[in-house]
Amino acid sequence: MKLLLTSAGLINGSIKQAFFDLLEKDVAECTVAFIPTAANKELNLEYLNQDIKNLKETGLKKVVVTDIEKIPKDEWLPIFQEADAILFGGGVTYHLLDQVRKSGLQTELKELLKSRLYIGISAGSIIPAPDLKIANLFKEEAEYKLDDVTGLGLVDFSVLPHFGSQDFQEPTPDQIAQFAKTVDYPIYAIDDQSAIQVVDGQIKIISEGKWKKYG
């Protein structure tokens, strides 16, 4: 299984190169299915439009925006089956996980990822974790909490995106450190210039900025 977990998408040369390497074939021959569903609870979609723009500028053959909340499984599943990578965009983490469950994508995902790259941006990089407890550190998530915060379990760590970002004054490093004491898995805090590459369980940090491992 291959994953590229980012804070802000394909935002710099190092992250783009990791993306190219993980595709394992010419990017001009590849299709990415982009899931914008986490942004459905957001008012300002400027970041979403920029993420899609950054993706298209890599030279992909096709980017197919596919909202699993708005179209049925018999429409989105063939799109994912034809894609070389599936990208889960940013927004409200709890809403994204809720829709991944309700749509039926969770039951299909492990089979899909046997031959496709998982790409995460922000919320999309949090949901592969054992659980989503880390989302509680963001005030923006407060009104969308789920009773069951079990994650997809694709990785054995959690990602804290937007580390040190001016747009996210919290959580602070101290808050992250305190939270890390309450869970039994490591946390990778990454800024918007960083990403985590995972290939068959092997972790590699891709960064032109700053990151820190907790726990």
Secondary structure, 3 states (H helix, E strand, C coil): CEEEEECCCCCCHHHHHHHHHHHCCCHHHCEEEEECHHHHHCCCCHHHHHHHHHHHCCCCCEEEECCCCCCCHHHHHHHHHHCCEEEECCCCHHHHHHHHHHHCHHHHHHHHCCCCEEEEECHHHHCCCCECHHHHHCHHHHHHCCCCCECCCCCCCEEECCCCCCCCCCCCHHHHHHHHCCCCCCEEEECCCEEEEEECCEEEEEECCCEEEEC
